[in-house]
């Protein structure tokens, strides 16, 4: 998602991540800011980064309640929250915050064929690069650790 946003010219991309490797990936793919929710308030940091107004759009790829709560609190009035995560259970939405902020929530099924084509086109055009990452393979595989 970050790579596509960067390739499309998003002005400010903020990622929220705890895991060090995924933080590095977020930076590599074009996140301008990578925030760690274990180190402070994501909502306060996002609002500060966005000049006191909050973010325009949130893509929730984590599918965890704390992330959704942060997303709702991080948004400006009239913002959109787009859920692209597959949740293991039910999500709770603070409808009062959504109503008062006139925010929209949309759940989408992501990664249709055209999404992949656009990323491949961006990489081929030199607009984006792929990191040299190990690819998990089934146990006993001869190709474990190689990126294709």
Residue pairs with C-beta under 8 A, 6 or more apart in sequence:
1 59
1 61
1 84
2 13
2 15
2 26
2 29
2 30
2 31
3 29
3 30
3 119
3 122
3 128
4 115
4 118
4 119
4 122
5 13
5 30
6 13
6 29
6 30
6 31
6 128
7 30
7 118
7 119
7 122
7 127
7 128
10 30
12 32
12 33
12 49
12 50
12 55
13 30
13 31
13 32
13 33
14 31
14 32
14 33
14 34
14 35
14 45
14 46
14 49
14 55
15 23
15 26
15 31
15 33
15 34
15 35
16 34
16 35
16 36
16 37
16 42
16 62
16 67
16 70
17 23
17 26
17 34
17 35
17 36
18 36
18 37
18 38
23 34
23 36
25 131
25 133
26 34
27 34
28 129
28 131
29 128
29 131
30 128
33 45
33 49
35 42
35 45
35 46
37 66
37 67
37 70
42 70
42 73
42 74
43 54
43 70
43 73
43 74
46 54
46 55
46 74
47 53
47 54
47 74
50 76
53 76
53 77
54 74
54 75
54 76
54 77
54 79
55 74
55 75
55 76
55 79
56 75
56 76
56 79
56 80
57 79
57 80
57 81
57 82
58 71
58 74
58 75
58 79
58 80
58 81
58 82
59 82
59 84
60 67
60 68
60 71
60 81
60 82
60 83
60 84
60 85
61 84
61 85
62 85
63 83
63 85
63 86
63 87
63 88
63 91
65 91
65 92
68 81
68 83
68 91
68 92
68 93
69 94
71 81
72 81
72 93
72 94
72 97
72 98
72 101
72 103
73 97
75 81
75 101
75 103
76 101
77 101
77 102
77 103
78 101
78 102
78 103
79 101
79 103
79 104
80 103
80 104
80 105
80 106
81 103
81 104
81 105
81 106
82 106
82 107
82 108
83 91
83 105
83 106
83 107
83 108
84 108
84 110
93 105
97 103
98 105
119 128
122 128
123 129
123 130
130 147
132 147
133 147
134 144
134 145
134 146
134 147
135 145
135 146
135 147
135 148
136 144
137 143
137 144
137 145
137 146
